[in-house]
Amino acid sequence: MTIDTPRLQARVAELLAEYAIPSAAIGVLHDGEIAEFAIGVKNVETREPATTDTIYQCGSMTKTWTALAFMQLVDEGKVDLDAPVRTYLPGFTVADPEASAKVTPRHLLYHANGIEEVFDDPGEGDDVYERIVDNITTAPQVFPLGYTHGYSAALGYAILARILEVIDGKRWDDVMQDRLFDPMGLTSTNSWREQVDHTRAATGHLIRSLDEGPIITPVDHLPRAFGAGGGITSTTREVLAMAHVLLNSGTAPNGKRIVSADSIREMASSRVPVPDPYMFGPEWALGLIVCDWRGETVYATDGSTIGQNARLRLLPDSGTAIAMLTNGGPRESFYRKVFNEILIDLGTAAIPDLPAPDPTLNLDLARYEGVYGRPGARYEVSAKGGKLYLTLVLDPMQAELLQKPDHIRYELLPVSETHFLMPPADPLEDAQTVAIYDFANGTAQYLHTNCRVNPRLS
């Protein structure tokens, strides 16, 4: 291991102060060895220091865990990735007849199902995934089945969890314990907040201004409906145990085989293109994002809750994994700076920058103008003075919580005919990229940002 831990600790401490993030726990797996450290505090009010044993919320990194458990069913011949969901859930129905009959686990695993996240309130009981499936009979399509990529925060993996429950005859939480956590020897990883040792847990924080600094989040956990897609809590070392499975053909650090080598290859190679290839990666695989770092293929899995953030990058060419868990953020520029410091020490590929605008492009701006959105999200794209602008319309409760205006305008700088760089409108934000695409009817039909797809509304 060539990690200069004292240098990294000092640099991460500087960055935590700059970004007003209370703490970060970082672990690096390289050549079979682990280096890890933690900087900062678990809670800004108690000032209790974070350690490498601190438990953080992993958010949507959970999807990779759920995908691994599902691939065990594939190994056992109990499910086929390309069989209709109805094979395992006979009453499965959504509003669109084709999606009802033809959506498969593969569609769900790489977010090409297109089903809107409309499932009412399924409650917090052990039957949450059964209730979600029962509640989506009128859920419409955001896009036709398999037509594009559109990230599903909860619904897609809730359906996969229900298949796991039906086949194993137990709730998803117990499936994860029996299929993954116990065989891997994990004692700090849990799927449900009531299982967490709260004396070791980090507290989530939000930041509304640099002057105010981080405040404790008023929403300290996600609803149980998000469990299979975002409910796992863990430590950096145990996140790296999952990384070890992915990097070592399905084998855990304790030598136990978790999934077959064929399943690991399938998870990495079965992919759909992502409309916005710049922010996270150009393709999405089965429970993994596929990145291109200057010609090197890197796999990613990330997650956020309301006040915590998790990042994992897998570099198969060098047998390396880097994990970072924080109780603030997410901030893309913070993650890039921290990980690039580590990558410099390892002598591996650095994270590429976002693309630069192309000032020579002469676009017909009218083709992009319109309103795009879905429940909980609204984007208004307009042209003025030869420039294109995006106005983000925030939910009033979200705007009040973050102390932001409910309409925030950004300029869109063209990178290509379908991709734009969106500079930040606030010091607490980072630049983002946006895809506005599919001109089948003369005007763009979809806006894709932060992995979510939003169809044209008007």
C-alpha positions as CSV (number, residue, x, y, z in Angstrom):
1,M,0.0,0.0,0.0
2,T,1.5,3.4,-1.0
3,I,-1.1,5.6,0.6
4,D,0.4,8.5,2.5
5,T,-2.1,8.5,5.3
6,P,-0.9,11.5,7.3
7,R,-0.8,13.7,4.2
8,L,-4.3,12.5,3.2
9,Q,-5.7,13.1,6.7
10,A,-4.4,16.7,6.7
11,R,-5.8,17.4,3.2
12,V,-9.2,15.9,4.0
13,A,-9.4,17.9,7.2
14,E,-8.8,21.1,5.1
15,L,-11.5,20.0,2.6
16,L,-14.0,19.2,5.3
17,A,-13.6,22.7,6.7
18,E,-13.8,24.3,3.3
19,Y,-17.1,22.4,2.5
20,A,-18.6,22.5,6.0
21,I,-19.0,18.7,6.1
22,P,-18.7,17.5,9.7
23,S,-16.8,14.2,9.0
24,A,-15.6,11.7,6.5
25,A,-14.5,8.1,6.9
26,I,-12.3,6.8,4.1
27,G,-11.1,3.4,3.2
28,V,-8.8,2.2,0.4
29,L,-8.5,-1.4,-0.7
30,H,-5.4,-1.9,-2.8
31,D,-3.4,-5.1,-3.5
32,G,-5.4,-6.9,-0.9
33,E,-4.5,-4.4,1.9
34,I,-6.8,-1.8,3.5
35,A,-5.9,1.6,4.7
36,E,-8.6,3.6,6.5
37,F,-9.0,6.7,8.6
38,A,-11.7,9.0,9.8
39,I,-11.7,12.8,10.3
40,G,-14.2,15.1,12.0
41,V,-17.2,14.7,14.3
42,K,-20.2,12.4,14.2
43,N,-22.5,15.3,15.4
44,V,-21.8,19.0,15.4
45,E,-23.6,19.5,18.7
46,T,-22.0,16.6,20.7
47,R,-18.6,17.0,19.0
48,E,-18.0,13.3,19.4
49,P,-15.2,12.3,17.0
50,A,-15.9,10.1,14.0
51,T,-13.8,6.9,13.9
52,T,-13.3,4.1,11.4
53,D,-16.0,2.2,13.3
54,T,-18.6,4.9,12.8
55,I,-21.7,3.7,11.0
56,Y,-23.0,5.9,8.2
57,Q,-26.1,5.8,6.0
58,C,-25.2,4.4,2.5
59,G,-28.3,5.6,0.7
60,S,-28.6,4.2,-2.9
61,M,-25.3,2.2,-2.5
62,T,-27.8,-0.2,-1.0
63,K,-28.9,-1.1,-4.6
64,T,-25.6,-2.8,-5.2
65,W,-26.1,-5.0,-2.1
66,T,-29.7,-5.8,-3.3
67,A,-28.3,-6.6,-6.8
68,L,-25.8,-9.0,-5.3
69,A,-28.5,-10.9,-3.4
70,F,-30.6,-11.0,-6.5
71,M,-27.7,-12.5,-8.5
72,Q,-27.6,-15.3,-6.0
73,L,-31.1,-16.3,-7.1
74,V,-29.8,-16.3,-10.7
75,D,-26.9,-18.6,-9.6
76,E,-29.4,-20.9,-8.0
77,G,-31.6,-21.0,-11.1
78,K,-34.5,-19.6,-9.2
79,V,-34.9,-16.5,-11.4
80,D,-34.0,-15.5,-15.0
81,L,-33.0,-11.9,-15.5
82,D,-35.0,-11.8,-18.7
83,A,-38.2,-13.5,-17.6
84,P,-41.1,-11.2,-17.0
85,V,-41.6,-10.0,-13.4
86,R,-45.0,-11.7,-13.6
87,T,-43.2,-15.0,-13.6
88,Y,-42.4,-14.4,-9.9
89,L,-45.2,-11.9,-9.0
90,P,-48.2,-13.2,-11.0
91,G,-50.4,-10.3,-10.1
92,F,-47.9,-7.6,-11.1
93,T,-49.7,-4.8,-12.9
94,V,-48.9,-1.1,-13.8
95,A,-50.9,1.3,-16.0
96,D,-49.2,0.3,-19.2
97,P,-50.1,-3.2,-20.5
98,E,-46.8,-3.8,-22.2
99,A,-44.7,-2.8,-19.1
100,S,-47.0,-5.0,-17.0
101,A,-46.4,-8.0,-19.2
102,K,-42.8,-7.5,-20.3
103,V,-40.8,-5.7,-17.6
104,T,-38.0,-8.0,-16.4
105,P,-35.5,-8.0,-13.5
106,R,-32.8,-6.8,-15.9
107,H,-34.9,-3.7,-16.7
108,L,-35.2,-3.0,-13.0
109,L,-31.6,-3.6,-12.1
110,Y,-30.2,-1.1,-14.7
111,H,-33.1,1.4,-14.5
112,A,-34.7,1.0,-17.9
113,N,-38.2,0.1,-16.6
114,G,-39.7,3.6,-17.0
115,I,-42.4,3.1,-14.3
116,E,-43.2,6.3,-12.4
117,E,-42.5,6.3,-8.7
118,V,-46.1,6.5,-7.6
119,F,-46.9,4.1,-4.8
120,D,-48.7,6.1,-2.2
121,D,-47.7,5.5,1.4
122,P,-47.0,1.8,2.0
123,G,-46.2,2.3,5.7
124,E,-43.3,1.2,7.8
125,G,-44.3,-2.5,8.3
126,D,-42.7,-5.7,7.3
127,D,-45.1,-5.9,4.4
128,V,-43.8,-2.7,2.8
129,Y,-42.7,-4.2,-0.5
130,E,-45.8,-6.3,-0.9
131,R,-47.8,-3.1,-0.4
132,I,-45.7,-1.1,-2.9
133,V,-46.3,-3.7,-5.6
134,D,-50.1,-3.7,-4.7
135,N,-50.1,0.1,-4.9
136,I,-48.7,0.6,-8.4
137,T,-51.5,-0.8,-10.5
138,T,-52.1,2.7,-11.9
139,A,-48.5,3.9,-12.0
140,P,-47.9,5.4,-15.5
141,Q,-44.8,5.2,-17.7
142,V,-42.3,8.0,-17.6
143,F,-40.9,6.5,-20.8
144,P,-41.7,3.4,-22.8
145,L,-40.3,0.2,-21.4
146,G,-36.6,-0.1,-22.2
147,Y,-36.6,3.2,-24.3
148,T,-34.0,5.1,-22.2
149,H,-32.3,5.2,-18.8
150,G,-34.1,6.8,-15.9
151,Y,-32.9,6.3,-12.4
152,S,-35.5,4.8,-10.0
153,A,-34.9,5.9,-6.5
154,A,-37.1,3.4,-4.8
155,L,-39.6,1.5,-6.9
156,G,-37.4,-0.6,-9.2
157,Y,-35.5,-2.1,-6.3
158,A,-38.6,-2.5,-4.1
159,I,-40.0,-4.8,-6.8
160,L,-36.7,-6.8,-6.8
161,A,-37.0,-7.0,-3.0
162,R,-40.5,-8.4,-3.3
163,I,-39.3,-11.1,-5.7
164,L,-36.5,-11.9,-3.2
165,E,-39.1,-12.1,-0.4
166,V,-41.5,-14.4,-2.4
167,I,-38.8,-16.8,-3.4
168,D,-37.0,-17.0,0.0
169,G,-40.2,-16.8,2.1
170,K,-38.9,-14.1,4.4
171,R,-38.7,-10.3,4.6
172,W,-36.1,-8.5,2.6
173,D,-34.2,-7.5,5.7
174,D,-33.8,-11.1,6.7
175,V,-32.8,-12.1,3.1
176,M,-30.0,-9.6,3.2
177,Q,-28.8,-10.8,6.6
178,D,-28.9,-14.5,5.6
179,R,-27.6,-14.2,2.1
180,L,-25.0,-11.4,2.5
181,F,-24.2,-10.0,5.9
182,D,-23.8,-13.2,7.9
183,P,-21.8,-15.2,5.2
184,M,-19.5,-12.2,4.7
185,G,-19.0,-11.9,8.5
186,L,-20.3,-8.3,8.6
187,T,-21.3,-7.1,12.1
188,S,-21.8,-3.4,11.4
189,T,-24.0,-3.5,8.3
190,N,-27.7,-3.3,8.7
191,S,-30.7,-2.9,6.4
192,W,-33.2,-1.2,8.8
193,R,-32.7,1.8,11.1
194,E,-34.1,-0.1,14.2
195,Q,-31.1,-2.5,13.9
196,V,-28.4,0.2,14.1
197,D,-26.2,0.7,17.1
198,H,-27.0,4.4,17.6
199,T,-24.0,4.9,19.9
200,R,-21.9,4.3,16.8
201,A,-24.0,6.1,14.2
202,A,-23.2,9.4,12.5
203,T,-25.8,12.1,12.5
204,G,-26.7,13.6,9.1
205,H,-26.3,17.3,8.5
206,L,-27.5,19.9,6.0
207,I,-25.8,23.2,5.0
208,R,-27.9,26.2,4.1
209,S,-25.0,28.7,4.2
210,L,-21.3,28.8,4.9
211,D,-21.9,31.4,7.6
212,E,-24.4,29.2,9.5
213,G,-22.4,26.0,8.9
214,P,-23.8,22.5,9.1
215,I,-27.1,21.9,11.0
216,I,-28.5,18.6,12.1
217,T,-30.9,17.2,9.5
218,P,-34.6,17.3,10.5
219,V,-35.1,14.0,8.5
220,D,-32.8,11.4,10.1
221,H,-33.8,8.4,8.0
222,L,-35.5,7.5,4.8
223,P,-38.9,5.9,4.7
224,R,-38.8,2.1,4.8
225,A,-40.2,2.1,1.2
226,F,-36.6,3.1,0.2
227,G,-35.0,0.3,2.1
228,A,-34.0,-2.1,-0.7
229,G,-32.8,0.9,-2.7
230,G,-31.4,3.1,0.1
231,G,-31.7,1.7,3.6
232,I,-28.4,0.1,4.4
233,T,-26.0,1.5,7.0
234,S,-22.4,0.4,7.2
235,T,-18.7,1.3,7.9
236,T,-16.0,1.9,5.3
237,R,-14.3,-1.5,6.1
238,E,-17.6,-3.4,5.5
239,V,-18.3,-1.4,2.3
240,L,-14.9,-2.4,1.2
241,A,-15.9,-6.1,1.9
242,M,-18.6,-5.6,-0.7
243,A,-16.0,-4.1,-3.0
244,H,-13.8,-7.2,-2.5
245,V,-16.7,-9.4,-3.7
246,L,-17.0,-7.3,-6.8
247,L,-13.3,-7.2,-7.5
248,N,-12.5,-10.8,-6.7
249,S,-15.0,-12.8,-8.9
250,G,-17.7,-13.0,-6.1
251,T,-15.5,-14.0,-3.1
252,A,-15.6,-12.2,0.2
253,P,-12.5,-11.3,2.2
254,N,-13.2,-14.2,4.6
255,G,-13.0,-16.6,1.6
256,K,-16.7,-17.3,1.3
257,R,-18.1,-17.4,-2.2
258,I,-21.0,-14.9,-2.3
259,V,-22.0,-15.1,-6.0
260,S,-20.5,-16.8,-9.0
261,A,-17.8,-15.3,-11.2
262,D,-20.3,-15.4,-14.0
263,S,-22.7,-13.3,-12.0
264,I,-20.0,-10.7,-11.3
265,R,-19.2,-10.6,-15.0
266,E,-23.0,-10.2,-15.8
267,M,-23.3,-7.3,-13.3
268,A,-20.4,-5.5,-15.0
269,S,-21.2,-6.2,-18.6
270,S,-25.0,-5.9,-18.9
271,R,-25.4,-2.2,-19.6
272,V,-27.6,0.5,-20.9
273,P,-26.3,4.0,-22.1
274,V,-26.9,6.9,-19.8
275,P,-28.3,10.0,-21.6
276,D,-26.0,12.3,-19.6
277,P,-22.7,10.5,-19.6
278,Y,-20.6,13.1,-17.9
279,M,-21.9,13.5,-14.3
280,F,-21.5,9.9,-13.2
281,G,-20.7,7.7,-16.2
282,P,-21.8,6.8,-19.7
283,E,-23.4,3.5,-18.9
284,W,-25.4,1.8,-16.1
285,A,-24.9,-1.9,-15.4
286,L,-26.7,-4.2,-12.9
287,G,-26.5,-2.3,-9.7
288,L,-23.4,-0.4,-10.8
289,I,-22.5,2.8,-12.7
290,V,-19.9,2.3,-15.4
291,C,-17.4,5.2,-15.6
292,D,-14.7,6.0,-18.2
293,W,-11.7,7.6,-16.6
294,R,-9.6,8.5,-19.6
295,G,-9.9,5.1,-21.1
296,E,-9.9,3.1,-17.9
297,T,-13.2,1.4,-17.0
298,V,-14.2,2.2,-13.4
299,Y,-17.3,1.0,-11.6
300,A,-19.2,3.2,-9.1
301,T,-22.0,3.0,-6.6
302,D,-23.1,6.1,-4.7
303,G,-25.8,7.0,-2.3
304,S,-27.3,9.9,-0.4
305,T,-29.8,10.3,2.3
306,I,-31.0,13.7,3.7
307,G,-27.7,14.6,5.3
308,Q,-25.4,11.7,4.6
309,N,-23.5,10.6,1.5
310,A,-21.6,7.4,0.4
311,R,-19.2,6.9,-2.5
312,L,-17.4,3.8,-3.8
313,R,-15.2,3.5,-6.8
314,L,-13.8,0.2,-8.1
315,L,-10.8,0.1,-10.4
316,P,-10.5,-3.5,-11.6
317,D,-7.3,-2.9,-13.6
318,S,-5.3,-2.2,-10.4
319,G,-7.4,-4.2,-7.9
320,T,-8.4,-1.0,-6.1
321,A,-11.5,0.2,-4.3
322,I,-12.0,3.6,-2.6
323,A,-14.9,4.2,-0.2
324,M,-15.9,7.4,1.5
325,L,-18.8,7.9,3.9
326,T,-19.7,11.4,5.1
327,N,-22.4,13.0,7.3
328,G,-22.8,16.0,5.0
329,G,-23.1,16.7,1.3
330,P,-23.2,15.4,-1.3
331,R,-20.7,17.7,-3.1
332,E,-19.3,16.5,-6.4
333,S,-16.2,18.7,-6.2
334,F,-15.4,17.5,-2.6
335,Y,-15.6,13.9,-3.7
336,R,-13.4,14.5,-6.7
337,K,-10.7,16.4,-4.7
338,V,-10.5,13.7,-2.0
339,F,-10.5,10.8,-4.4
340,N,-7.9,12.4,-6.7
341,E,-5.6,12.9,-3.8
342,I,-5.8,9.2,-3.1
343,L,-5.5,8.3,-6.8
344,I,-2.3,10.4,-7.0
345,D,-0.7,8.3,-4.3
346,L,-1.7,5.1,-6.0
347,G,-0.5,6.3,-9.4
348,T,-3.8,5.3,-11.1
349,A,-6.2,7.2,-13.4
350,A,-7.6,10.5,-12.1
351,I,-11.3,11.4,-12.3
352,P,-11.9,13.4,-15.5
353,D,-13.2,16.9,-15.4
354,L,-16.7,17.8,-16.6
355,P,-16.7,18.8,-20.3
356,A,-16.0,22.4,-21.4
357,P,-18.6,24.3,-23.4
358,D,-18.2,24.5,-27.2
359,P,-18.7,28.2,-28.2
360,T,-18.8,27.3,-31.9
361,L,-22.1,25.5,-31.6
362,N,-25.1,27.3,-33.1
363,L,-28.2,25.6,-31.8
364,D,-31.8,26.2,-32.6
365,L,-32.8,27.0,-29.0
366,A,-36.5,26.7,-29.6
367,R,-36.1,23.0,-29.9
368,Y,-35.1,22.8,-26.2
369,E,-37.6,25.2,-24.7
370,G,-40.5,23.8,-22.6
371,V,-41.4,22.4,-19.3
372,Y,-40.0,19.0,-18.2
373,G,-40.8,17.1,-15.1
374,R,-42.5,14.4,-13.1
375,P,-43.9,14.3,-9.6
376,G,-41.7,16.3,-7.3
377,A,-39.5,17.7,-10.1
378,R,-40.1,20.6,-12.5
379,Y,-37.6,22.1,-14.9
380,E,-38.5,25.1,-17.1
381,V,-36.2,25.6,-20.1
382,S,-36.3,29.0,-21.9
383,A,-34.3,31.0,-24.3
384,K,-33.4,34.7,-23.9
385,G,-30.9,36.9,-25.7
386,G,-29.5,34.0,-27.6
387,K,-28.8,32.0,-24.4
388,L,-30.6,29.0,-22.9
389,Y,-31.7,28.9,-19.3
390,L,-33.0,26.2,-17.0
391,T,-35.2,27.2,-14.0
392,L,-35.5,24.7,-11.3
393,V,-38.8,24.8,-9.5
394,L,-38.4,23.7,-5.9
395,D,-41.2,22.2,-3.8
396,P,-42.2,24.9,-1.2
397,M,-41.3,22.7,1.8
398,Q,-37.9,21.9,0.3
399,A,-37.2,25.5,-0.5
400,E,-38.1,26.4,3.1
401,L,-36.0,23.7,4.6
402,L,-33.0,24.8,2.5
403,Q,-33.8,28.5,2.8
404,K,-33.7,28.9,-0.9
405,P,-36.0,30.6,-3.4
406,D,-38.6,28.3,-5.0
407,H,-37.4,29.2,-8.5
408,I,-33.6,29.0,-9.2
409,R,-32.3,29.9,-12.7
410,Y,-29.2,28.5,-14.3
411,E,-27.6,29.1,-17.6
412,L,-27.1,26.1,-19.9
413,L,-23.8,26.2,-21.8
414,P,-23.8,23.8,-24.8
415,V,-21.3,21.0,-25.0
416,S,-23.0,19.3,-27.9
417,E,-26.4,19.3,-29.6
418,T,-27.8,17.3,-26.6
419,H,-25.5,18.1,-23.7
420,F,-25.0,21.2,-21.6
421,L,-22.8,22.4,-18.7
422,M,-24.8,24.0,-16.0
423,P,-22.6,26.3,-13.8
424,P,-23.7,26.7,-10.2
425,A,-26.0,29.5,-9.0
426,D,-24.8,29.3,-5.4
427,P,-21.4,28.9,-3.6
428,L,-22.8,25.7,-2.0
429,E,-23.4,24.1,-5.4
430,D,-21.1,22.5,-8.0
431,A,-21.3,22.6,-11.8
432,Q,-23.6,19.9,-13.3
433,T,-24.3,18.5,-16.7
434,V,-27.7,18.2,-18.3
435,A,-28.9,16.2,-21.3
436,I,-31.9,17.4,-23.4
437,Y,-32.5,14.9,-26.1
438,D,-34.8,12.9,-28.4
439,F,-36.0,15.2,-31.1
440,A,-38.3,12.7,-32.8
441,N,-41.1,15.3,-32.9
442,G,-38.9,18.3,-33.7
443,T,-38.5,19.4,-30.1
444,A,-36.7,17.6,-27.3
445,Q,-38.8,15.1,-25.4
446,Y,-36.6,14.4,-22.4
447,L,-34.4,16.2,-19.9
448,H,-31.9,14.1,-18.0
449,T,-30.0,15.4,-15.0
450,N,-28.6,13.8,-11.8
451,C,-29.4,10.4,-13.5
452,R,-33.2,11.2,-13.5
453,V,-35.1,11.5,-16.7
454,N,-37.9,14.0,-17.0
455,P,-40.3,13.9,-19.9
456,R,-41.6,17.0,-21.7
457,L,-44.8,18.3,-20.0
458,S,-45.5,21.2,-22.4
